[in-house]
Amino acid sequence: MDNIEEKATNTKERPEHPFPVVPTTKILAIGQFTKVPTPEQIKEVFPKEVPATLRLYLAGKIDQWWIRQTQTGPVFLLNVTSLEEARALMEDLPLGQAGLMKHEFIELGPLTPLHLLLTDGGARNEDL
């Protein structure tokens, strides 16, 4: 997996299902190094990556962050609603600009089966 392609879920082509369509409320960005960074790249890029990531957190764009146990990249829960904004934020980080990091983006929304708990019989798409 040295050369991963950027992936994004395509929610435009949704299969038919019994649950209402919900809006995208967050995006999960799963990062993976495109190649193992050299010691020189670590010294040059990582001191810039940490403050840039912290700025996104303080701006409210990153809700939560983790590192994969494989140490192959970070995982961010982003407070954005479009794939375009998520992609732009991640590509603008120093690791993205250096071509060292690619991301898979997954659009997330409210848990749809919860509509079954509503006393009026469920949410209607026009209400969402």
Salt bridges, closest charged atoms under 4 A:
GLU6 OE2 - ARG87 NE 2.34
ASP63 OD2 - LYS26 NZ 2.94
GLU85 OE2 - LYS61 NZ 2.60
ASP120 OD2 - ARG124 NH1 3.69
GLU126 OE2 - ARG124 NE 3.75
ASP127 OD2 - ARG124 NH2 2.98
